Amino acid sequence: AKLIYGSLIAGLTSVLLAQRKGIDPLETRSIKLYKEYIKRIST
């Protein structure tokens, strides 16, 4: 439970920091590349 809680806190912190820097936390380059990779290997 502590590990999951820590992961939640880290996730929320990264979203808040991204928003403060003017970055859309839902669309970053690494996430986009990951999504493209998943599409390629799943088809």
N, CA, C and O atoms as a Maestro MAE file, in Angstrom:
{
 s_m_m2io_version
 :::
 2.0.0
}

f_m_ct {
 s_m_title
 :::
 protein
 m_atom[172] {
  # First column is atom index #
  i_m_mmod_type
  r_m_x_coord
  r_m_y_coord
  r_m_z_coord
  i_m_residue_number
  s_m_chain_name
  s_m_pdb_residue_name
  s_m_pdb_atom_name
  i_m_atomic_number
  :::
  1 25 0.820 -1.189 0.000 1 A "ALA " " N  " 7
  2 3 0.000 0.000 0.000 1 A "ALA " " CA " 6
  3 2 0.866 1.256 0.000 1 A "ALA " " C  " 6
  4 15 0.521 2.250 -0.638 1 A "ALA " " O  " 8
  5 25 1.994 1.211 0.718 2 A "LYS " " N  " 7
  6 3 2.877 2.376 0.762 2 A "LYS " " CA " 6
  7 2 3.479 2.657 -0.609 2 A "LYS " " C  " 6
  8 15 3.648 3.815 -0.991 2 A "LYS " " O  " 8
  9 25 3.803 1.600 -1.348 3 A "LEU " " N  " 7
  10 3 4.379 1.771 -2.682 3 A "LEU " " CA " 6
  11 2 3.371 2.429 -3.617 3 A "LEU " " C  " 6
  12 15 3.724 3.327 -4.381 3 A "LEU " " O  " 8
  13 25 2.127 1.986 -3.558 4 A "ILE " " N  " 7
  14 3 1.082 2.566 -4.405 4 A "ILE " " CA " 6
  15 2 0.843 4.026 -4.023 4 A "ILE " " C  " 6
  16 15 0.678 4.878 -4.896 4 A "ILE " " O  " 8
  17 25 0.824 4.307 -2.749 5 A "TYR " " N  " 7
  18 3 0.633 5.681 -2.281 5 A "TYR " " CA " 6
  19 2 1.770 6.570 -2.767 5 A "TYR " " C  " 6
  20 15 1.537 7.684 -3.236 5 A "TYR " " O  " 8
  21 25 2.990 6.081 -2.657 6 A "GLY " " N  " 7
  22 3 4.148 6.846 -3.123 6 A "GLY " " CA " 6
  23 2 4.084 7.103 -4.615 6 A "GLY " " C  " 6
  24 15 4.433 8.188 -5.079 6 A "GLY " " O  " 8
  25 25 3.639 6.109 -5.365 7 A "SER " " N  " 7
  26 3 3.497 6.260 -6.809 7 A "SER " " CA " 6
  27 2 2.433 7.305 -7.143 7 A "SER " " C  " 6
  28 15 2.607 8.098 -8.068 7 A "SER " " O  " 8
  29 25 1.347 7.306 -6.401 8 A "LEU " " N  " 7
  30 3 0.282 8.286 -6.604 8 A "LEU " " CA " 6
  31 2 0.796 9.699 -6.340 8 A "LEU " " C  " 6
  32 15 0.537 10.615 -7.122 8 A "LEU " " O  " 8
  33 25 1.516 9.872 -5.250 9 A "ILE " " N  " 7
  34 3 2.065 11.187 -4.902 9 A "ILE " " CA " 6
  35 2 3.043 11.654 -5.980 9 A "ILE " " C  " 6
  36 15 3.015 12.818 -6.379 9 A "ILE " " O  " 8
  37 25 3.905 10.753 -6.453 10 A "ALA " " N  " 7
  38 3 4.864 11.112 -7.502 10 A "ALA " " CA " 6
  39 2 4.142 11.503 -8.787 10 A "ALA " " C  " 6
  40 15 4.538 12.456 -9.458 10 A "ALA " " O  " 8
  41 25 3.088 10.772 -9.131 11 A "GLY " " N  " 7
  42 3 2.323 11.087 -10.332 11 A "GLY " " CA " 6
  43 2 1.646 12.442 -10.244 11 A "GLY " " C  " 6
  44 15 1.701 13.233 -11.186 11 A "GLY " " O  " 8
  45 25 1.016 12.706 -9.129 12 A "LEU " " N  " 7
  46 3 0.352 13.999 -8.943 12 A "LEU " " CA " 6
  47 2 1.352 15.148 -8.944 12 A "LEU " " C  " 6
  48 15 1.086 16.212 -9.502 12 A "LEU " " O  " 8
  49 25 2.499 14.927 -8.317 13 A "THR " " N  " 7
  50 3 3.536 15.950 -8.286 13 A "THR " " CA " 6
  51 2 4.035 16.262 -9.688 13 A "THR " " C  " 6
  52 15 4.225 17.428 -10.033 13 A "THR " " O  " 8
  53 25 4.249 15.228 -10.502 14 A "SER " " N  " 7
  54 3 4.742 15.464 -11.860 14 A "SER " " CA " 6
  55 2 3.712 16.219 -12.700 14 A "SER " " C  " 6
  56 15 4.080 17.054 -13.527 14 A "SER " " O  " 8
  57 25 2.431 15.932 -12.496 15 A "VAL " " N  " 7
  58 3 1.380 16.655 -13.225 15 A "VAL " " CA " 6
  59 2 1.367 18.124 -12.813 15 A "VAL " " C  " 6
  60 15 1.283 19.008 -13.666 15 A "VAL " " O  " 8
  61 25 1.449 18.385 -11.522 16 A "LEU " " N  " 7
  62 3 1.444 19.768 -11.042 16 A "LEU " " CA " 6
  63 2 2.666 20.540 -11.535 16 A "LEU " " C  " 6
  64 15 2.549 21.701 -11.925 16 A "LEU " " O  " 8
  65 25 3.832 19.904 -11.520 17 A "LEU " " N  " 7
  66 3 5.042 20.571 -12.006 17 A "LEU " " CA " 6
  67 2 4.950 20.863 -13.499 17 A "LEU " " C  " 6
  68 15 5.364 21.932 -13.950 17 A "LEU " " O  " 8
  69 25 4.417 19.931 -14.259 18 A "ALA " " N  " 7
  70 3 4.253 20.149 -15.701 18 A "ALA " " CA " 6
  71 2 3.323 21.328 -15.955 18 A "ALA " " C  " 6
  72 15 3.606 22.174 -16.803 18 A "ALA " " O  " 8
  73 25 2.222 21.386 -15.227 19 A "GLN " " N  " 7
  74 3 1.277 22.491 -15.405 19 A "GLN " " CA " 6
  75 2 1.922 23.824 -15.058 19 A "GLN " " C  " 6
  76 15 1.681 24.820 -15.740 19 A "GLN " " O  " 8
  77 25 2.726 23.860 -14.026 20 A "ARG " " N  " 7
  78 3 3.417 25.104 -13.644 20 A "ARG " " CA " 6
  79 2 4.389 25.564 -14.722 20 A "ARG " " C  " 6
  80 15 4.598 26.763 -14.906 20 A "ARG " " O  " 8
  81 25 4.985 24.607 -15.436 21 A "LYS " " N  " 7
  82 3 5.939 24.937 -16.496 21 A "LYS " " CA " 6
  83 2 5.255 25.165 -17.841 21 A "LYS " " C  " 6
  84 15 5.920 25.433 -18.841 21 A "LYS " " O  " 8
  85 25 3.926 25.058 -17.865 22 A "GLY " " N  " 7
  86 3 3.193 25.283 -19.096 22 A "GLY " " CA " 6
  87 2 3.217 24.109 -20.051 22 A "GLY " " C  " 6
  88 15 3.008 24.276 -21.253 22 A "GLY " " O  " 8
  89 25 3.470 22.920 -19.523 23 A "ILE " " N  " 7
  90 3 3.523 21.706 -20.337 23 A "ILE " " CA " 6
  91 2 2.237 20.925 -20.125 23 A "ILE " " C  " 6
  92 15 1.775 20.769 -18.994 23 A "ILE " " O  " 8
  93 25 1.658 20.433 -21.222 24 A "ASP " " N  " 7
  94 3 0.465 19.592 -21.108 24 A "ASP " " CA " 6
  95 2 0.910 18.226 -20.595 24 A "ASP " " C  " 6
  96 15 1.587 17.499 -21.321 24 A "ASP " " O  " 8
  97 25 0.553 17.857 -19.372 25 A "PRO " " N  " 7
  98 3 1.028 16.589 -18.807 25 A "PRO " " CA " 6
  99 2 0.457 15.353 -19.503 25 A "PRO " " C  " 6
  100 15 0.977 14.251 -19.332 25 A "PRO " " O  " 8
  101 25 -0.604 15.531 -20.285 26 A "LEU " " N  " 7
  102 3 -1.189 14.387 -20.976 26 A "LEU " " CA " 6
  103 2 -0.521 14.118 -22.319 26 A "LEU " " C  " 6
  104 15 -0.626 13.013 -22.850 26 A "LEU " " O  " 8
  105 25 0.160 15.109 -22.872 27 A "GLU " " N  " 7
  106 3 0.807 14.938 -24.173 27 A "GLU " " CA " 6
  107 2 2.251 15.416 -24.120 27 A "GLU " " C  " 6
  108 15 2.539 16.575 -24.420 27 A "GLU " " O  " 8
  109 25 3.133 14.542 -23.748 28 A "THR " " N  " 7
  110 3 4.555 14.857 -23.804 28 A "THR " " CA " 6
  111 2 5.187 13.990 -24.878 28 A "THR " " C  " 6
  112 15 4.588 13.007 -25.316 28 A "THR " " O  " 8
  113 25 6.373 14.340 -25.298 29 A "ARG " " N  " 7
  114 3 7.040 13.609 -26.373 29 A "ARG " " CA " 6
  115 2 7.218 12.134 -26.011 29 A "ARG " " C  " 6
  116 15 6.964 11.260 -26.841 29 A "ARG " " O  " 8
  117 25 7.648 11.852 -24.792 30 A "SER " " N  " 7
  118 3 7.892 10.462 -24.405 30 A "SER " " CA " 6
  119 2 6.599 9.651 -24.373 30 A "SER " " C  " 6
  120 15 6.594 8.479 -24.749 30 A "SER " " O  " 8
  121 25 5.507 10.264 -23.929 31 A "ILE " " N  " 7
  122 3 4.230 9.556 -23.913 31 A "ILE " " CA " 6
  123 2 3.760 9.301 -25.338 31 A "ILE " " C  " 6
  124 15 3.244 8.227 -25.647 31 A "ILE " " O  " 8
  125 25 3.942 10.293 -26.201 32 A "LYS " " N  " 7
  126 3 3.540 10.137 -27.604 32 A "LYS " " CA " 6
  127 2 4.328 9.002 -28.262 32 A "LYS " " C  " 6
  128 15 3.753 8.175 -28.970 32 A "LYS " " O  " 8
  129 25 5.631 8.964 -28.031 33 A "LEU " " N  " 7
  130 3 6.457 7.895 -28.594 33 A "LEU " " CA " 6
  131 2 6.037 6.533 -28.052 33 A "LEU " " C  " 6
  132 15 5.995 5.553 -28.796 33 A "LEU " " O  " 8
  133 25 5.732 6.469 -26.777 34 A "TYR " " N  " 7
  134 3 5.295 5.218 -26.155 34 A "TYR " " CA " 6
  135 2 3.988 4.734 -26.778 34 A "TYR " " C  " 6
  136 15 3.844 3.551 -27.085 34 A "TYR " " O  " 8
  137 25 3.038 5.649 -26.964 35 A "LYS " " N  " 7
  138 3 1.755 5.285 -27.568 35 A "LYS " " CA " 6
  139 2 1.955 4.767 -28.992 35 A "LYS " " C  " 6
  140 15 1.328 3.786 -29.391 35 A "LYS " " O  " 8
  141 25 2.837 5.432 -29.764 36 A "GLU " " N  " 7
  142 3 3.112 4.986 -31.131 36 A "GLU " " CA " 6
  143 2 3.746 3.599 -31.129 36 A "GLU " " C  " 6
  144 15 3.413 2.763 -31.970 36 A "GLU " " O  " 8
  145 25 4.647 3.351 -30.203 37 A "TYR " " N  " 7
  146 3 5.302 2.048 -30.095 37 A "TYR " " CA " 6
  147 2 4.281 0.954 -29.782 37 A "TYR " " C  " 6
  148 15 4.302 -0.115 -30.391 37 A "TYR " " O  " 8
  149 25 3.400 1.225 -28.842 38 A "ILE " " N  " 7
  150 3 2.372 0.247 -28.466 38 A "ILE " " CA " 6
  151 2 1.461 -0.054 -29.655 38 A "ILE " " C  " 6
  152 15 1.092 -1.207 -29.876 38 A "ILE " " O  " 8
  153 25 1.098 0.970 -30.418 39 A "LYS " " N  " 7
  154 3 0.268 0.754 -31.608 39 A "LYS " " CA " 6
  155 2 0.968 -0.164 -32.600 39 A "LYS " " C  " 6
  156 15 0.351 -1.069 -33.161 39 A "LYS " " O  " 8
  157 25 2.263 0.073 -32.812 40 A "ARG " " N  " 7
  158 3 3.017 -0.726 -33.790 40 A "ARG " " CA " 6
  159 2 3.115 -2.182 -33.376 40 A "ARG " " C  " 6
  160 15 2.959 -3.068 -34.216 40 A "ARG " " O  " 8
  161 25 3.368 -2.452 -32.114 41 A "ILE " " N  " 7
  162 3 3.565 -3.846 -31.707 41 A "ILE " " CA " 6
  163 2 2.250 -4.587 -31.504 41 A "ILE " " C  " 6
  164 15 2.227 -5.818 -31.473 41 A "ILE " " O  " 8
  165 25 1.151 -3.841 -31.364 42 A "SER " " N  " 7
  166 3 -0.127 -4.509 -31.120 42 A "SER " " CA " 6
  167 2 -0.921 -4.774 -32.398 42 A "SER " " C  " 6
  168 15 -1.985 -5.391 -32.341 42 A "SER " " O  " 8
  169 25 -0.428 -4.322 -33.540 43 A "THR " " N  " 7
  170 3 -1.167 -4.564 -34.793 43 A "THR " " CA " 6
  171 2 -0.502 -5.616 -35.632 43 A "THR " " C  " 6
  172 15 -0.989 -5.941 -36.714 43 A "THR " " O  " 8
  :::
 }
 m_bond[171] {
  # First column is bond index #
  i_m_from
  i_m_to
  i_m_order
  :::
  1 1 2 1
  2 2 3 1
  3 3 4 2
  4 3 5 1
  5 5 6 1
  6 6 7 1
  7 7 8 2
  8 7 9 1
  9 9 10 1
  10 10 11 1
  11 11 12 2
  12 11 13 1
  13 13 14 1
  14 14 15 1
  15 15 16 2
  16 15 17 1
  17 17 18 1
  18 18 19 1
  19 19 20 2
  20 19 21 1
  21 21 22 1
  22 22 23 1
  23 23 24 2
  24 23 25 1
  25 25 26 1
  26 26 27 1
  27 27 28 2
  28 27 29 1
  29 29 30 1
  30 30 31 1
  31 31 32 2
  32 31 33 1
  33 33 34 1
  34 34 35 1
  35 35 36 2
  36 35 37 1
  37 37 38 1
  38 38 39 1
  39 39 40 2
  40 39 41 1
  41 41 42 1
  42 42 43 1
  43 43 44 2
  44 43 45 1
  45 45 46 1
  46 46 47 1
  47 47 48 2
  48 47 49 1
  49 49 50 1
  50 50 51 1
  51 51 52 2
  52 51 53 1
  53 53 54 1
  54 54 55 1
  55 55 56 2
  56 55 57 1
  57 57 58 1
  58 58 59 1
  59 59 60 2
  60 59 61 1
  61 61 62 1
  62 62 63 1
  63 63 64 2
  64 63 65 1
  65 65 66 1
  66 66 67 1
  67 67 68 2
  68 67 69 1
  69 69 70 1
  70 70 71 1
  71 71 72 2
  72 71 73 1
  73 73 74 1
  74 74 75 1
  75 75 76 2
  76 75 77 1
  77 77 78 1
  78 78 79 1
  79 79 80 2
  80 79 81 1
  81 81 82 1
  82 82 83 1
  83 83 84 2
  84 83 85 1
  85 85 86 1
  86 86 87 1
  87 87 88 2
  88 87 89 1
  89 89 90 1
  90 90 91 1
  91 91 92 2
  92 91 93 1
  93 93 94 1
  94 94 95 1
  95 95 96 2
  96 95 97 1
  97 97 98 1
  98 98 99 1
  99 99 100 2
  100 99 101 1
  101 101 102 1
  102 102 103 1
  103 103 104 2
  104 103 105 1
  105 105 106 1
  106 106 107 1
  107 107 108 2
  108 107 109 1
  109 109 110 1
  110 110 111 1
  111 111 112 2
  112 111 113 1
  113 113 114 1
  114 114 115 1
  115 115 116 2
  116 115 117 1
  117 117 118 1
  118 118 119 1
  119 119 120 2
  120 119 121 1
  121 121 122 1
  122 122 123 1
  123 123 124 2
  124 123 125 1
  125 125 126 1
  126 126 127 1
  127 127 128 2
  128 127 129 1
  129 129 130 1
  130 130 131 1
  131 131 132 2
  132 131 133 1
  133 133 134 1
  134 134 135 1
  135 135 136 2
  136 135 137 1
  137 137 138 1
  138 138 139 1
  139 139 140 2
  140 139 141 1
  141 141 142 1
  142 142 143 1
  143 143 144 2
  144 143 145 1
  145 145 146 1
  146 146 147 1
  147 147 148 2
  148 147 149 1
  149 149 150 1
  150 150 151 1
  151 151 152 2
  152 151 153 1
  153 153 154 1
  154 154 155 1
  155 155 156 2
  156 155 157 1
  157 157 158 1
  158 158 159 1
  159 159 160 2
  160 159 161 1
  161 161 162 1
  162 162 163 1
  163 163 164 2
  164 163 165 1
  165 165 166 1
  166 166 167 1
  167 167 168 2
  168 167 169 1
  169 169 170 1
  170 170 171 1
  171 171 172 2
  :::
 }
}
